[in-house]
Amino acid sequence: MPDNSFGIALIGAGRVASNLGTAFKLRGFELQCVLSRNEERGRLLAEELGTHFFRLNEAEQVRAHLFVIAVSDDAVQEVSEQLPAGEAVVVHTSGTRPMADLSKHPNRGVFYPLQTLTSAVRHQWSDVPFCLEASCHDALAVLKDVCTQLGAQHYELNSDQRARLHVAAVIANNFTNHLWGWSRRLLEEAEVDPAILHPLMRETLAKALTHDPYGVQTGPAVRGDEQTLRKHLAQLEEHPRLRAIYQLLTESIAAQSNGKL
């Protein structure tokens, strides 16, 4: 059985910190404290989690076994430098920052949850893969134990692999969601219920999860249907930015279907 008796210090007060803190608490970990540069938000999160609050410059007072840095990517290295060096395992949760940002700490690592985390949704951690990297076997064992206790799957990826994964995740998640938002807007402008697209969206996602997406690509760009493409572009005249996106994606789909991508 994994050991959840060691103390965890959570650094940050945003969505990732809030979600992880709630998960740690529900799984019975000893959440020793929340540290944050933003005192108001940090105190509020600590109160919600039933633990202590410390300012980041008070980190030397904390005797945790695991420090989890859950802050914005640009702040990871700065926050790391403010923590005292010691035997504790220090990890960050960024998908883009290298483990080297934590070079001050001998037992360092990465604990990156590959999921879009929001404050309003309680996540099933069994559906959240964690990407792990560590400077030593002992630190990696700690992170694996935490994943096991959370009921989450994990993958061991180095910093270069994780950086590539992050790009792919942005395309699969953020870009797709943005295009769904545009689809909704176009239908609302035409007074059409956007729910009419839901079966198509579900079918598209289901196929993408079980097949090579390129192998099940359909649409006018694949067929070379120039007449339909011209009509679509005309429909988008009042949305020049979306029209440019449509044109670029059409060219990419056509190139891929012709073996030129």
C-alpha positions as CSV (number, residue, x, y, z in Angstrom):
1,M,0.0,0.0,0.0
2,P,1.3,3.5,-0.8
3,D,2.3,5.7,2.1
4,N,0.2,8.8,2.5
5,S,1.4,9.7,6.0
6,F,4.2,12.1,4.8
7,G,3.5,15.8,4.8
8,I,2.7,17.8,1.7
9,A,3.2,21.5,1.2
10,L,1.2,23.0,-1.6
11,I,2.6,26.1,-3.3
12,G,0.1,28.2,-5.2
13,A,-3.6,29.2,-4.9
14,G,-4.9,28.8,-8.5
15,R,-7.0,26.1,-10.2
16,V,-4.3,23.4,-10.2
17,A,-3.4,24.0,-6.6
18,S,-7.0,24.0,-5.6
19,N,-7.8,20.8,-7.4
20,L,-4.7,18.9,-6.1
21,G,-5.2,20.2,-2.6
22,T,-8.8,18.9,-2.6
23,A,-7.6,15.6,-3.9
24,F,-4.9,15.2,-1.3
25,K,-7.3,16.0,1.4
26,L,-10.0,13.6,0.2
27,R,-7.3,10.8,-0.1
28,G,-6.1,11.3,3.4
29,F,-2.7,12.9,2.8
30,E,-1.3,15.1,5.5
31,L,-1.6,18.5,3.8
32,Q,0.6,20.5,6.1
33,C,0.1,23.9,4.5
34,V,-0.6,26.2,1.6
35,L,2.2,28.7,0.6
36,S,1.4,31.5,-1.8
37,R,2.7,34.9,-3.0
38,N,-0.9,36.0,-3.1
39,E,-1.9,36.2,0.6
40,E,-5.6,36.7,0.1
41,R,-6.1,33.8,-2.2
42,G,-3.6,31.6,-0.3
43,R,-5.4,32.1,3.0
44,L,-8.7,31.4,1.4
45,L,-7.5,28.1,-0.1
46,A,-5.9,27.1,3.1
47,E,-9.1,27.7,4.9
48,E,-11.1,25.7,2.4
49,L,-8.6,22.8,2.8
50,G,-8.5,23.0,6.5
51,T,-4.8,23.6,6.8
52,H,-2.3,26.3,7.6
53,F,-1.2,29.2,5.4
54,F,2.4,30.6,5.1
55,R,3.7,33.3,2.9
56,L,6.3,32.1,0.4
57,N,9.1,33.9,2.2
58,E,8.2,31.9,5.3
59,A,8.9,28.5,3.6
60,E,11.9,27.8,5.9
61,Q,9.3,27.2,8.7
62,V,7.7,24.3,6.8
63,R,8.9,20.8,7.4
64,A,7.1,18.9,4.7
65,H,8.4,15.8,2.9
66,L,6.9,16.9,-0.5
67,F,6.6,20.4,-1.9
68,V,4.3,20.7,-4.9
69,I,4.8,23.9,-6.9
70,A,1.5,24.6,-8.7
71,V,2.0,28.1,-10.0
72,S,2.1,29.7,-13.5
73,D,4.8,28.4,-15.8
74,D,6.8,31.6,-15.8
75,A,7.0,31.6,-12.0
76,V,8.2,28.1,-11.4
77,Q,11.9,28.8,-11.3
78,E,11.5,31.9,-9.2
79,V,9.4,30.1,-6.6
80,S,11.8,27.2,-6.6
81,E,14.7,29.5,-5.7
82,Q,12.7,30.8,-2.7
83,L,12.4,27.4,-1.2
84,P,15.2,26.2,1.1
85,A,17.3,23.4,-0.3
86,G,17.1,20.1,1.7
87,E,16.1,16.5,1.6
88,A,12.4,17.2,0.8
89,V,11.1,16.2,-2.7
90,V,10.3,19.4,-4.7
91,V,8.2,19.1,-7.8
92,H,6.4,21.4,-10.2
93,T,3.2,20.7,-12.1
94,S,4.0,22.5,-15.4
95,G,3.7,20.8,-18.8
96,T,6.2,23.2,-20.4
97,R,8.9,23.9,-17.8
98,P,12.0,21.6,-17.6
99,M,12.9,19.8,-14.4
100,A,16.1,21.8,-14.5
101,D,14.1,24.8,-13.2
102,L,14.3,23.0,-9.8
103,S,18.1,22.5,-10.0
104,K,18.5,24.0,-6.5
105,H,16.9,20.9,-5.0
106,P,18.7,17.5,-5.1
107,N,15.4,15.6,-4.9
108,R,13.4,17.2,-7.6
109,G,10.8,16.2,-10.1
110,V,7.8,16.9,-12.2
111,F,4.2,16.0,-11.3
112,Y,2.2,17.2,-14.3
113,P,-1.5,16.3,-14.5
114,L,-2.6,16.1,-18.2
115,Q,-6.1,17.5,-17.8
116,T,-7.9,20.8,-18.1
117,L,-8.7,21.6,-14.5
118,T,-11.4,24.0,-13.5
119,S,-12.6,25.1,-10.1
120,A,-16.2,24.3,-10.8
121,V,-15.7,20.6,-11.6
122,R,-14.6,17.8,-9.3
123,H,-12.4,15.6,-11.3
124,Q,-12.2,11.8,-11.4
125,W,-8.5,11.4,-10.9
126,S,-8.6,7.9,-12.4
127,D,-9.2,9.7,-15.7
128,V,-6.2,12.0,-15.3
129,P,-2.8,10.8,-16.4
130,F,0.2,12.2,-14.6
131,C,3.5,12.7,-16.3
132,L,6.3,12.0,-14.0
133,E,10.0,12.9,-14.1
134,A,12.5,12.7,-11.2
135,S,16.1,13.3,-10.4
136,C,16.5,10.1,-8.5
137,H,14.8,6.8,-7.8
138,D,13.5,7.8,-4.3
139,A,11.8,10.9,-5.6
140,L,10.2,9.0,-8.4
141,A,8.9,6.4,-6.0
142,V,7.3,9.1,-3.9
143,L,5.5,10.5,-7.0
144,K,4.4,7.0,-8.1
145,D,3.0,6.4,-4.6
146,V,1.0,9.6,-4.7
147,C,-0.5,8.7,-8.1
148,T,-1.4,5.2,-6.8
149,Q,-3.1,6.7,-3.7
150,L,-5.0,9.2,-6.0
151,G,-6.1,6.3,-8.2
152,A,-4.4,7.9,-11.2
153,Q,-2.4,6.4,-14.0
154,H,1.1,7.7,-14.6
155,Y,3.7,7.9,-17.4
156,E,7.4,8.5,-17.1
157,L,8.4,11.3,-19.6
158,N,11.5,13.4,-19.8
159,S,11.3,17.2,-20.2
160,D,11.6,17.1,-24.0
161,Q,8.8,14.5,-24.3
162,R,6.6,16.4,-22.0
163,A,7.1,19.6,-24.0
164,R,6.0,17.9,-27.2
165,L,3.1,16.4,-25.3
166,H,2.0,19.8,-24.2
167,V,1.9,21.1,-27.8
168,A,-0.2,18.1,-28.8
169,A,-2.5,18.6,-25.8
170,V,-3.1,22.3,-26.7
171,I,-4.1,21.3,-30.2
172,A,-6.3,18.4,-29.1
173,N,-8.0,20.4,-26.3
174,N,-7.7,24.2,-26.6
175,F,-7.8,24.5,-30.3
176,T,-10.7,21.9,-30.7
177,N,-12.7,23.7,-27.9
178,H,-12.1,27.0,-29.6
179,L,-13.5,25.7,-32.9
180,W,-16.5,24.2,-31.1
181,G,-17.1,27.7,-29.7
182,W,-17.0,29.2,-33.2
183,S,-19.5,26.5,-34.4
184,R,-21.8,27.4,-31.6
185,R,-21.6,31.1,-32.4
186,L,-22.3,30.7,-36.1
187,L,-25.5,28.7,-35.3
188,E,-26.7,31.1,-32.6
189,E,-26.3,33.9,-35.2
190,A,-28.6,32.0,-37.5
191,E,-31.0,31.2,-34.6
192,V,-30.2,27.4,-34.8
193,D,-30.0,25.4,-31.6
194,P,-26.3,24.4,-31.2
195,A,-27.3,21.1,-29.7
196,I,-28.0,19.9,-33.2
197,L,-24.2,19.4,-33.5
198,H,-23.8,17.3,-30.4
199,P,-24.3,13.9,-32.1
200,L,-21.8,14.8,-34.8
201,M,-19.3,16.0,-32.2
202,R,-19.7,12.8,-30.1
203,E,-19.3,10.6,-33.2
204,T,-16.2,12.6,-34.4
205,L,-14.6,12.2,-31.0
206,A,-15.5,8.5,-30.7
207,K,-13.9,7.8,-34.1
208,A,-10.8,9.8,-33.2
209,L,-10.3,7.8,-30.1
210,T,-10.6,4.4,-31.8
211,H,-9.0,5.1,-35.3
212,D,-6.2,7.0,-36.9
213,P,-8.0,10.5,-37.2
214,Y,-6.4,11.0,-40.7
215,G,-8.0,7.7,-41.8
216,V,-11.5,8.8,-40.9
217,Q,-11.2,12.4,-42.2
218,T,-14.2,13.5,-44.2
219,G,-15.5,16.8,-45.7
220,P,-15.2,19.0,-48.7
221,A,-11.4,19.4,-48.4
222,V,-10.9,15.7,-48.7
223,R,-13.3,15.4,-51.6
224,G,-11.7,18.4,-53.4
225,D,-15.2,20.0,-53.5
226,E,-14.2,23.5,-54.6
227,Q,-17.7,24.8,-55.1
228,T,-18.7,24.0,-51.5
229,L,-15.5,25.4,-50.1
230,R,-16.1,28.7,-52.0
231,K,-19.6,28.8,-50.5
232,H,-18.4,28.3,-47.0
233,L,-15.8,31.0,-47.4
234,A,-18.5,33.4,-48.6
235,Q,-20.5,32.5,-45.5
236,L,-17.6,33.6,-43.3
237,E,-17.0,37.0,-44.9
238,E,-18.2,38.8,-41.8
239,H,-15.8,36.8,-39.6
240,P,-12.4,37.4,-41.3
241,R,-10.4,35.7,-38.6
242,L,-12.5,32.5,-38.7
243,R,-12.4,32.7,-42.5
244,A,-8.6,32.6,-42.4
245,I,-8.6,29.7,-40.0
246,Y,-11.1,27.8,-42.2
247,Q,-8.8,28.5,-45.2
248,L,-5.7,27.3,-43.4
249,L,-7.3,24.1,-42.1
250,T,-8.8,23.4,-45.5
251,E,-5.3,23.6,-47.1
252,S,-3.8,21.4,-44.4
253,I,-6.6,18.7,-44.7
254,A,-6.2,18.7,-48.5
255,A,-2.4,18.4,-48.3
256,Q,-2.7,15.5,-45.8
257,S,-5.3,13.7,-47.9
258,N,-3.0,14.0,-51.0
259,G,0.0,12.7,-49.0
260,K,1.8,16.1,-49.0
261,L,1.5,17.0,-45.3
